[in-house]
Amino acid sequence: FKQKTAYEIGVRLVGSEMCIRDSHYLVNPKPIKIFFNENYFETKPFEIHVDDGVFEGFVKNNPISGDLKFSNVTADLLSLFSPEYSEKVKGNIFGEISVKERLGQNEVNLNINLKNGEIANQSFDEFEILADFSEGILDLKNIELIHGENTRLQIEGIYPTLIDSTRLSKVGIKSNFKNIDLKLFTQFTDRFNEDLIGTFSGVFLMKGTTDKTIFELDGSIDNAIYKNMPLGKVKGTAKYANKNLIFDQFTSDWNDNHISGSAILPLDFDLSSPIKSWYPGGKISVKTEGSFRSAVFLSTFISDADSIIGDINVKLNVNGYRDELIRDGEISIKNGSVYTILMDEPLNQISASATLYNNICLLYTSPSPRDGLLSRMPSSA
């Protein structure tokens, strides 16, 4: 028979040669012993000094097991394994990660605490992760981020990471947020990455199963800006269930501008759905109204207009299927002024109104329809 040979090597890291990002140094007091062959890999217990911190443990496979301990280890060490994540996580790491195999399944236990750092642009004094992973289920004992006295994030619950449409799994996540930078979430999506700015506070719940998922949100965004349009303080409550995202109410208050409304959007956000998108066959229903001193919702998107001010009132309702939407509403402006880069002086004493009925827009020279019709046109809004 052919004998399988196991090899042993010893590795010593020399500090002056093992410089990682931002001039951090790795040194091991004694050689790291590694045993391996074509089917097996094992490190004997090792100890590595990273600046003033210590990283120690062991790893092996067949079956897989390991234990890694951190004490005051810079998160820049991650650049040795994943440059992408090392840019998103900064701070000093304390704690332990253990891996083992039980009944053919890998189990991972995390007890990690990061101090004085930043994750995905959100600064923190402490960031704790207590979690177990087994059989495709992530059990979040506690995820907590604290920055000063006014910023906090806390998440706990159960989340299935291996989602199979043929196998139902329960979901249960509860999270609380206080003054968390929206960039912590939006940087992972192309849709809102650079468009939505602000700090979020509120409660987010996820429950149900992977095929009938329920989301509940009750929160607010301070200093909200969307595509350079200031929205001030945005508040709202929402719930997703049965292929519908329902906003019971939402409001926006910025200076003398106020918006309120409600909406029902047919969407498929169930975790088992392969594509999170519009749900075919569902009807859209959106009701909004607002009173404004400054029509930033127009001037932001009109390149020649610096600002439009006056007593402005708007109502807009949208109903129907996505390809058969019916729009109704009205807009009026009194004592209006338009400031434009095309003229040195503003246009003053503007009074006008428009009515939108069944996608037909009627424009008037004053708020009263009897005072002069300007035009009649179909709406494409």
C-alpha atoms as one frame of an Amber mdcrd trajectory, in Angstrom:
protein
   0.000   0.000   0.000   1.003   3.593  -0.462   1.827   5.399   2.750   0.482
   8.951   3.117   3.176  11.243   4.381   2.546  14.089   6.813   4.812  17.108
   6.592   5.846  19.476   9.312   7.145  22.990   8.835   8.035  25.724  11.257
   7.324  29.366  10.474   8.837  32.345  12.203   7.597  35.877  11.497  10.255
  38.553  11.619   8.893  41.896  12.729  10.923  44.087  10.443   9.736  42.085
   7.440   6.078  41.526   8.354   4.812  45.095   8.167   1.080  45.382   7.508
  -1.067  48.437   6.797  -0.287  51.631   8.723   3.057  50.287   9.998   1.818
  47.491  12.235   4.196  44.613  12.934   3.785  40.865  13.489   6.178  38.858
  15.676   5.870  35.274  17.004   7.952  34.312  20.094   8.434  30.745  18.814
   7.975  29.046  15.421   4.463  28.165  14.305   4.299  24.418  13.679   2.147
  23.327  10.750   1.347  19.693   9.872  -0.234  18.844   6.531  -0.703  16.333
   3.758  -3.094  16.171   0.831  -6.124  15.620   3.103  -5.141  17.179   6.375
  -4.009  20.512   7.773  -3.217  21.437  11.343  -1.433  24.159  13.243  -0.212
  23.504  16.733  -1.153  26.171  19.294   0.530  29.391  18.206   1.006  32.904
  19.509   1.543  36.010  17.409   2.177  39.485  18.753   0.603  42.301  16.725
   2.050  45.566  18.009   0.965  45.559  21.680  -1.714  42.915  21.114  -1.701
  39.119  21.084  -3.353  36.732  18.601  -3.271  33.024  19.530  -4.966  29.723
  18.860  -4.993  26.694  16.558  -6.855  25.434  13.466  -7.230  22.053  11.761
  -9.515  20.156   9.385 -10.878  16.620   8.967 -12.844  17.278  11.097 -12.649
  21.046  11.143 -11.989  22.707  14.483 -10.173  25.718  15.764  -9.963  28.395
  18.373  -8.688  31.931  17.836  -8.259  34.431  20.654  -7.638  38.167  20.333
  -6.372  40.624  22.899  -5.953  44.233  21.782  -5.295  43.186  18.167  -5.701
  45.869  15.498  -8.448  45.213  12.950  -5.895  46.127  10.278  -4.814  42.488
  10.623  -7.836  41.681   8.425  -5.974  43.179   5.468  -3.914  39.973   5.367
  -7.085  38.012   4.570  -9.587  40.406   2.960  -8.578  43.934   1.920 -12.250
  44.763   1.250 -13.390  44.115   4.820 -10.270  45.610   6.369 -11.276  48.956
   4.873 -14.753  48.747   6.463 -13.690  47.640   9.959 -11.313  49.569  12.210
 -10.509  49.334  15.895  -8.917  46.935  18.388 -10.238  43.368  18.668 -10.788
  41.435  21.894 -12.484  38.060  22.269 -12.636  34.590  20.797 -13.800  32.699
  17.698 -14.188  28.923  17.927 -15.090  26.430  15.196 -15.929  22.747  15.499
 -17.745  20.013  13.639 -20.636  18.182  15.266 -22.752  15.504  13.569 -21.420
  16.530  10.182 -22.282  20.202  10.697 -19.898  23.071  11.310 -20.543  25.160
  14.393 -19.111  28.630  14.867 -19.171  30.592  18.118 -18.277  34.266  18.215
 -17.555  36.318  21.309 -15.951  39.451  19.904 -15.603  42.980  21.239 -14.107
  45.792  19.192 -13.126  49.055  20.838 -12.587  52.608  19.625 -13.105  52.049
  15.939 -15.409  52.264  12.965 -17.534  49.824  10.984 -18.905  50.779   7.586
 -18.367  54.496   8.356 -20.159  54.285  11.725 -17.857  55.210  14.611 -18.079
  53.325  17.906 -16.577  53.179  21.373 -17.582  49.533  21.735 -18.967  46.999
  19.278 -19.910  43.599  20.705 -20.836  40.469  18.750 -22.158  37.393  20.577
 -23.422  34.837  18.061 -23.589  31.129  17.207 -23.872  29.609  13.736 -24.989
  26.042  13.075 -26.965  24.191  10.389 -27.485  27.367   8.397 -29.013  29.262
  11.324 -27.395  32.401  12.730 -28.319  32.844  16.377 -27.592  36.447  17.323
 -27.300  36.505  21.104 -26.386  40.186  21.074 -24.975  42.661  18.596 -24.472
  46.031  20.213 -22.752  49.202  19.088 -22.235  52.182  21.393 -20.779  55.579
  20.498 -20.922  58.240  23.191 -24.204  58.691  25.038 -26.467  59.319  22.058
 -25.644  56.605  19.498 -26.571  52.957  19.911 -27.465  49.889  17.878 -28.699
  46.574  19.292 -29.777  43.449  17.377 -30.789  39.999  18.600 -32.655  37.023
  17.205 -32.501  34.120  14.756 -31.837  34.431  11.027 -31.490  31.591   8.465
 -28.485  32.192   6.219 -29.052  29.189   3.948 -32.470  29.963   2.471 -34.134
  27.185   0.484 -37.567  27.760  -1.038 -38.410  24.085  -0.422 -37.580  24.275
   3.280 -39.348  26.633   5.660 -37.334  28.278   8.416 -38.476  30.568  11.189
 -37.219  34.139  11.392 -37.093  36.321  14.473 -35.033  39.512  14.617 -35.493
  42.502  16.910 -33.334  45.584  16.467 -33.175  49.017  18.061 -31.367  52.022
  16.623 -30.493  55.414  18.040 -28.816  58.049  15.844 -27.204  55.530  13.488
 -25.698  56.925  10.273 -27.713  55.667   7.287 -24.465  54.999   5.427 -24.117
  51.915   7.625 -26.968  50.444   5.530 -27.068  52.338   2.222 -23.448  51.685
   1.210 -24.407  48.067   0.502 -27.095  49.026  -2.054 -26.645  50.669  -5.420
 -30.053  52.367  -5.211 -29.462  54.569  -2.153 -25.695  54.518  -1.691 -25.075
  58.210  -2.426 -28.677  59.469  -2.519 -29.982  59.065   1.040 -28.337  60.832
   3.992 -29.343  61.146   7.645 -29.317  59.430  11.043 -31.882  56.751  11.897
 -33.584  56.020  15.203 -36.290  53.461  15.775 -37.282  49.800  15.974 -37.133
  47.196  13.202 -38.656  43.716  13.599 -38.457  40.686  11.329 -40.577  37.606
  12.015 -42.605  34.836  10.421 -40.968  32.309   8.093 -38.752  32.469   5.023
 -41.747  32.098   2.693 -44.108  34.359   4.682 -41.822  36.987   6.115 -43.095
  39.923   8.150 -41.258  43.216   8.641 -42.292  45.998  10.986 -40.690  49.427
  11.184 -41.334  52.383  13.462 -38.709  55.073  13.255 -37.449  58.470  12.202
 -34.582  59.980  10.229 -33.023  63.257  11.377 -31.442  65.699   8.917 -32.698
  63.591   6.018 -31.559  64.460   2.488 -32.605  62.583  -0.648 -30.800  63.387
  -3.900 -29.698  66.765  -2.484 -33.298  67.600  -1.513 -33.602  68.408   2.222
 -36.417  66.575   4.010 -35.593  67.497   7.597 -37.099  65.067  10.090 -38.813
  62.095   8.456 -41.039  59.846  10.567 -43.107  56.828   9.688 -44.479  53.392
  10.478 -44.512  50.516   8.018 -45.302  46.821   7.835 -44.589  44.196   5.204
 -46.756  41.061   5.033 -48.575  39.035   2.356 -46.697  40.639  -0.539 -47.645
  44.191   0.520 -45.503  46.941   2.007 -47.870  49.242   3.887 -46.909  52.678
   5.167 -49.624  53.560   7.655 -48.258  57.074   7.816 -45.170  59.066   6.963
 -44.294  62.716   7.504 -41.473  65.066   6.598 -40.846  68.431   8.287 -38.137
  70.824   7.137 -38.346  74.530   7.997 -41.828  75.583   6.789 -42.239  72.573
   4.508 -44.493  69.697   5.602 -45.358  66.445   3.811 -47.625  63.635   5.007
 -49.091  60.556   3.453 -49.688  56.817   3.363 -49.029  54.058   0.839 -49.609
  50.429  -0.113 -46.983  48.945  -2.424 -47.254  45.401  -3.868 -43.764  43.983
  -3.288 -42.322  40.524  -2.765 -39.778  40.807   0.038 -40.174  37.292   1.435
 -36.738  35.897   2.260 -37.273  32.807   0.100 -38.143  34.867  -2.982 -35.275
  34.703  -5.504 -35.891  38.253  -6.716 -36.998  40.971  -4.302 -39.137  43.144
  -6.558 -42.656  44.253  -7.460 -45.324  41.625  -6.951 -47.247  41.093 -10.207
 -50.975  41.578  -9.978 -50.880  43.831  -6.940 -52.298  47.352  -6.885 -50.464
  50.507  -5.844 -52.138  53.069  -3.600 -50.308  56.255  -2.579 -51.815  59.334
  -0.910 -49.687  62.402  -0.208 -50.210  66.056   0.573 -47.977  68.898   1.606
 -47.699  72.580   2.330 -44.505  74.367   1.411 -42.798  77.713   1.726 -40.027
  76.574  -0.605 -40.677  74.184  -3.490 -37.363  72.360  -3.165 -39.009  69.299
  -4.699 -39.083  71.285  -7.966 -36.072  73.620  -7.800 -33.710  70.764  -6.904
 -34.416  69.132 -10.245 -34.675  72.315 -12.392 -31.159  73.418 -13.264 -32.078
  77.026 -14.137 -34.094  77.667 -10.958 -32.280  78.647  -7.768 -35.432  78.566
  -5.674 -39.217  78.760  -5.808 -40.946  80.251  -2.761 -44.512  81.155  -1.840
 -47.592  79.658  -0.257 -47.576  76.275  -2.001 -49.991  73.399  -1.444 -49.865
  69.995  -3.128 -52.017  66.871  -3.117 -51.288  63.727  -5.123 -53.000  60.334
  -5.174 -51.776  57.399  -7.261 -53.816  54.210  -7.636 -53.940  51.112  -9.810
 -51.709  48.496 -11.360 -48.115  49.473 -12.212 -48.804  49.712 -15.951 -52.247
  51.315 -15.498 -51.704  53.968 -12.837 -54.355  56.632 -12.286 -53.091  59.951
 -10.924 -55.255  62.589  -9.294 -54.241  65.703  -7.414 -53.828  69.437  -7.302
 -51.180  72.078  -6.754 -51.471  75.804  -6.050 -49.079  78.670  -5.416 -49.935
  82.123  -4.036 -47.656  85.133  -3.673 -44.932  83.135  -5.334 -41.435  84.164
  -6.419 -39.048  82.334  -8.726 -35.320  82.992  -8.509 -33.432  81.915 -11.589
 -29.861  82.149 -12.828 -31.226  83.507 -16.112 -32.320  86.848 -14.578 -30.923
  89.246 -11.995 -34.341  89.900 -10.436 -36.885  87.262  -9.359 -40.303  86.776
 -10.876 -42.736  87.960  -8.186 -46.460  87.873  -7.404 -46.957  84.520  -9.094
 -50.327  82.868  -8.531 -51.280  79.695 -10.357 -52.844  76.306  -9.848 -53.207
  72.960 -11.565 -55.590  70.054 -11.222 -54.692  66.487 -12.101 -57.672  64.244
 -12.783 -57.437  60.764 -14.253 -53.966  61.560 -15.619 -55.179  64.786 -17.278
 -53.501  67.976 -16.033 -55.362  71.319 -16.147 -53.254  74.456 -15.612 -54.676
  77.805 -14.477 -53.244  81.302 -14.167 -54.629  81.627 -10.634 -55.767  79.258
  -7.907 -59.380  79.426  -9.117 -60.257  77.352 -12.232 -62.650  80.138 -13.319
 -59.870  82.722 -13.538 -58.256  81.536 -16.715 -57.385  78.131 -18.150 -53.877
  77.946 -19.565 -53.744  74.470 -21.003 -54.944  70.925 -20.824 -52.452  68.106
 -21.158 -52.043  64.417 -20.246 -49.775  63.742 -17.293 -46.755  61.455 -17.576
 -45.712  61.936 -13.943
